[in-house]
Amino acid sequence: MPNPYGHGYPPTGHAPGYPHGQFPWGPGYPPPPAQPAAPTGGGHLTNPRFLKGALVGALAAYLLTNETVQHNAIKAAVRAWSMVQGGVEEMKERFRDAEAELHTAQAPDDED
């Protein structure tokens, strides 16, 4: 009768001296599956990534629920946008002035 578990495995389906379903590690046998490391008690509270995430989450919750902070943030954003628009308008004016100076410098003299 052929071995129903394949070549290299005992006909009973498990190796003698090992619990059912576990096989020794070695030639002809698959290596045992890697077991994840057991968590140590409270170690995640000192993890820098956890602390950063908790801090960002607390800050976001505060900003999203505090009306005074929201009002001041909106005012600051409007002021910043106004400054950007003013800067763009100032740059446009400087380009127009420089363009006018170039046209004036390139124009032929008609004083004869």
C-alpha positions in Angstrom: 0.0 0.0 0.0 1.5 3.4 -1.0 2.1 6.1 1.7 -0.9 8.5 1.6 1.1 11.3 3.1 3.8 11.4 0.4 7.5 10.5 0.2 9.5 11.4 3.4 6.5 11.3 5.8 5.6 8.4 8.0 2.5 6.5 7.0 0.7 7.6 10.2 0.8 11.2 9.1 2.9 12.4 12.0 6.4 11.8 13.1 6.9 9.5 16.1 7.5 11.4 19.3 6.0 14.6 17.9 2.4 16.0 18.5 0.0 15.3 15.7 0.6 17.6 12.7 4.1 18.7 13.7 7.2 17.3 12.0 10.9 17.5 12.8 12.9 20.1 11.0 15.5 18.6 8.6 16.0 17.1 5.2 12.7 16.1 3.6 10.6 18.0 6.1 9.3 21.6 5.8 10.7 24.1 8.4 8.4 25.0 11.2 6.3 28.1 10.7 7.8 31.3 12.3 5.9 32.3 15.4 5.4 36.0 16.0 7.1 37.5 19.0 4.9 37.7 22.1 4.2 41.3 23.0 5.7 42.5 26.2 3.3 44.2 28.6 3.0 48.0 28.0 5.8 48.2 25.4 3.5 49.8 22.8 3.0 52.9 25.1 6.7 53.8 24.8 7.0 53.2 21.0 7.9 56.5 19.4 5.5 55.9 16.4 2.6 55.2 18.8 3.4 58.4 20.8 3.6 60.5 17.6 0.3 59.1 16.3 -1.4 59.7 19.7 -0.1 63.3 19.7 -1.2 64.0 16.1 -4.6 62.4 16.8 -5.1 64.5 20.0 -4.1 67.7 18.1 -6.5 66.9 15.3 -9.3 66.3 17.7 -8.6 69.5 19.5 -8.5 71.5 16.2 -11.6 70.0 14.8 -13.8 70.5 17.9 -12.6 73.9 19.2 -14.6 76.7 17.6 -12.1 79.5 18.7 -9.2 77.6 17.2 -11.1 77.0 14.0 -12.1 80.7 13.7 -8.5 81.8 14.3 -7.1 79.3 11.8 -9.6 80.5 9.1 -8.6 84.1 9.8 -4.9 83.2 9.5 -5.5 81.3 6.3 -7.4 84.3 4.8 -4.6 86.7 5.8 -2.0 84.4 4.3 -4.0 84.1 1.1 -4.3 87.9 0.9 -0.6 88.3 1.3 0.1 85.8 -1.5 -2.3 87.6 -3.8 -0.7 91.0 -2.9 2.7 89.5 -3.6 1.5 88.3 -7.0 0.1 91.7 -7.8 3.3 93.4 -6.8 5.4 91.0 -9.0 3.0 91.7 -11.9 3.5 95.5 -11.4 7.3 95.0 -11.3 7.3 93.0 -14.6 5.2 95.7 -16.2 7.6 98.4 -15.1 10.6 96.4 -16.3 8.8 95.8 -19.7 8.1 99.5 -20.0 11.8 100.4 -19.3 12.9 97.9 -22.0 10.5 99.4 -24.5 11.7 102.9 -23.7 15.4 101.9 -23.9 14.9 100.1 -27.3 12.9 103.0 -28.9 14.8 105.0 -31.5 15.7 108.6 -30.5 13.5 111.1 -32.4 15.3 114.2 -31.1 17.0 115.2 -34.4 
